[in-house]
Amino acid sequence: MSSDSKHTLRQLSAEDAAKLDPGEDHYRAYVGPPDQYDFMGATQFRLLTALGLRESHSLLDFGCGSLRSGKLFIPYLLPGRYFGLDPNAWLIQESIDRELGRDIIRLKQPTFRHDDDFRPTKFGTTFDFIVAQSIFSHTGADLAEQLLSEFRSCLNPTGLALATFVLPHQMDPTDGNERGWIYPGCVAFEADTVLNFIAKAGMVGKQLSWFHPRQTWFAMAHSADNLPASAEDAELVGDLREAVATRRPGLIQRLKSAVARRIRA
C-alpha cells in the first residue's frame, strides 16, 4: 500500500471504517472487526467493573492497541492509574486524537509504553488489575508462559488478571505447537493447558463464562480467595440484557457481593 493510500485509509470516519476488513490500516480495523470496536471495549469495561475495578485501582491494559477499552478506563480511573502497553504507537496516538482528545490525557495522566518484548515489569510498578484481550490468541506456549510469569511479578498480592485465550472449538486456529509471536494467525490451547500455564507461572486461575464472540476469558490471581467465587459464575455471563429479561433472582445482590469483595481486597 502506498503512503498516500495508507493516509487516505486512516482518515476514514468511524462509520466508513466499520466496513473495512479486520487488520486493515485504520485504528479501528487494525485491532479486530471494526464494526465491533465499541462492543469489544465496552465488554472489557463491564467485566472489570463487575469484578470490582474502582477509580482508585491501578490497571495495566496489556496490548492496549487503539484504546478500545482504554477510552473507557482512562476517564474512569483517577489520574496516573491507567497503564497501557502496545508496540504500535500510532494506534494509541490515533485513538487519542479521534476518540479521547488531548485534554483528558493531560488531566488523567495515563502512562504508555511501546516495547515489543512483552515485559510489563518495565513499568516499574505493580497493578491491582491486568487485562489482556486477544493477546494470548497470538502466542506460542513459550511466550504465553513468559507473559504469565511477567503478570505474576507485577500483579499486586490481592490483584486480579483477566485474559482471553482461544479454545480449540473457537475460530480456525493453528495448533498449540507454535512458538513466539504468531500474527495474524491464531493459536488454540485446551482449557486445562491454559490453567497449567497459569499454575506454572505461580498463580491460580479459572475459566469464566463472560461472553466473548471468538475467545474465552480466564481469571488469575495469587490466591484462590481473590478469584471470582463459584457462586457468582452464573451471573458473570456478559449479557445482562438476558438477566434482566428473565428477572433472575438474586442478580443484583450477587453482583454487589462480587464488587464488595474486590473493594475490601
N, C-alpha and C positions, 0 to 999 in steps of 0.2 A: 504494500500500500504506500502511495506517495505521501509526502509530508502534507501536501495540500488536501488530499483525500482524508487523511487522518484528522487534520484540523477541522474539516467540514463535518466529519462524523462526530467529533467530540462536542461540536456546537449544537447538536440536535437537542430539541426540547425534551422534557421528561415524557411527554405524550408520544412524540415521534420515536424516542429511544425504546419505548415499550414494544415496538415492532421489530427490533433487532434480534438477532440470534445471540444466545449466551456466548460470552467470550469475545464479542466484538469490542472495538476500541472506543468505547464510551463508558464513563464511570459507572453508569447504572447497569450496563450489559457485561462488562468485563468480569464482574464478580458472580454472575449467575443469571438466571432468567430475568430480564429487565422488567417484565410485567408483574414479577413478584417482589420487586425491590422493596416496596413498602411493607408487605406482609412479612418478609424474612427479617426485617429489622424489628417490627412490632412483636413478633412471636418470641424473639430473644428477650426483649424488654419485659414482656409479660412473664416469661419463665423466671427470670431472675428476681423480679419484684415479688412474684408469688412465693419464692423461696427465701424472701426476707431481705433483699437488697434495699438499703436505705441510703439517703443522701450523704450520710456521714461515712459510708463504707468506701474503700478503695477498690477499683475494678481494673483488671487487665483484660483488654479486648485483644486477644491474640489472633493476628490475621485480620485486623480491623478493616482492611480494604477501603471501600469508598463510604465507610461510616453508615452502612445500612442501619445498624443498631446504635452506632456511636452518636448519630444525630439526635437520638432519644436519650441516651445515657449522659451525654455531656451537659445538656441543660438541667437534667435531674440531679446530678451529683454536685456536691459542694466543690468550690474551686480546688484544683490540684488533686482531685480524687480519681480522675479518669486517665488511664494509660493505654495507648494504642500502639501496636507493633505491626508493621507491614513493610515489606521491601519496596513496594511500589508507591513512592512518594507522590506521584502525580494523582493517584486515586484519592489520597487524603486531601490534597490541595484543591482538586476539582470539587469534591463534595463540600469542603469548607466554603468555597466561593458560591456554590449553587444550591446548597441545602441549609447551611448554618449561618454564614456570614462571619466576618472578622470580629465584629463587636463581641459576640458571645465567646469567641476564643480568648479575647483579651480578658473578659470577665471571669470565665471558668478555668482558664489556665490548664488545659489538658497537656499531657506530655506524650510526644510521639517519638518513636524510633523507627529507622528504616533498614535495620540489619537484615541480612539474608542468611544468618547462621543459626536461626531458631534458638536464641539464647535470651529468654526474657529476664534471666538473672542480671543481665547488663543494666537493667533499670536501677539496680542497687537498692531495691526496696522490696517489701512483701505486700501481698494483696489479700483482701477479705474475700473477693470473688475473682474467678478467672472464667472467661467464656471463649471457646474455640469452636466456631461454627464452620463446618466444611473445610477443616484443615487436615484432620486425620483420614479423610477420604482420599488424600493425595500423598500419603506417607507409606513407605515400606515399613516392615516390622522394626527394622533397626532404628529408623528415625522416630517412629511412634514411641519406642521405649525411651529414646533420648529426650524427647519432648516431655513425656510424663515425668521423668526424673527431674527435669527443669521445673515443671509445675510444682512438684513436691517441695523443691528448695525455696520457691518464692511464694508459697501459699501459707497464710497465717495459720497458727495452730487450730483455730476454730473455723477456718475458712472453708469455702466450697468451690470446686471447679466443675464446670459443665462443658461437655464436648460432644460433638456428633461423630459417629462412625457409620460407614456403610456396611450393612449386613449382607450376606450372600444373596438373599432373595430380592434385594433392592437394586435398582438400576441395572447396568450391564458392566460390572467392574472386571478388572483383571484379577488374577488370583493373588493371594496374600504372600507370595514368594518374592515380590518386587522389593527393591532396596532404594533407600534415599527418597528424594522428592519426585513424585510422579505426577506430571501435569501436561496436558489436560486430562489424562487418564484418571480413573478412579480405582481404588483398592478396597477390597472387601475383607472383613475379618468376621469369624464367628463370634457371637456374644461372649462365649467362655474365653476365647482368646483375648478379647478386649479386657475382660476382668482379670485375666492373668497378667496382661501388660501393666495394669494399674497396681496389682499386688506386687509385681516385681519392682515397681518404682517406689514401693514402701507406703502405698495408700490403700484405702478400701474403696470399693465402688459398687454401683448398682445401675441397672438399666432402668430408664424412665419411659413412661408411656406418652410423654408430651408429644403432640403431633409435630411431625416434620414431613414434608411432601416426598422426600427422597432418602432420608437417612434416619438414624436412631440416636436419641440423646442418652448420655451416660453422666451420672454424677459421681464425684470422687472427693475424698476428704482424708484427713489424717486419722480420724476415728469414726467408727460406725455411728456414734452418737450425733455426729454432725451431718449425716446423710438424711435425706427426706425419710420420714417414718413410713413404714409399710401401710399404716392405717390411712395415709393420705394419697396412696398411689392412684386410687380410683378417681380422685379429683384433679390430679395433675395430668390432665389429658390434652391441654392446649386448645380446647374447643368449649369455651364457657357458654356459647350460644346453646349447645345441646343441653348443658347442665341446667341452664335457666329454663329452657323449654320444657324439660321433663321434671323440673322442680325437685331435683334430687335432695332428699332430706339431709341436713347437716352440712351442705356445701359451704356456706359462708363461715360457719364455725370451724370447719376443718381448715379452710384457708387461713383464717385468723390464727389458729394454733400453729400452723406452719410458719407464718411470719413472726409470731411471738417467740418461737423457739430460736429463730435466727437472730432476732434483736437481742435476746438475752445472751447469745453467744458473742 
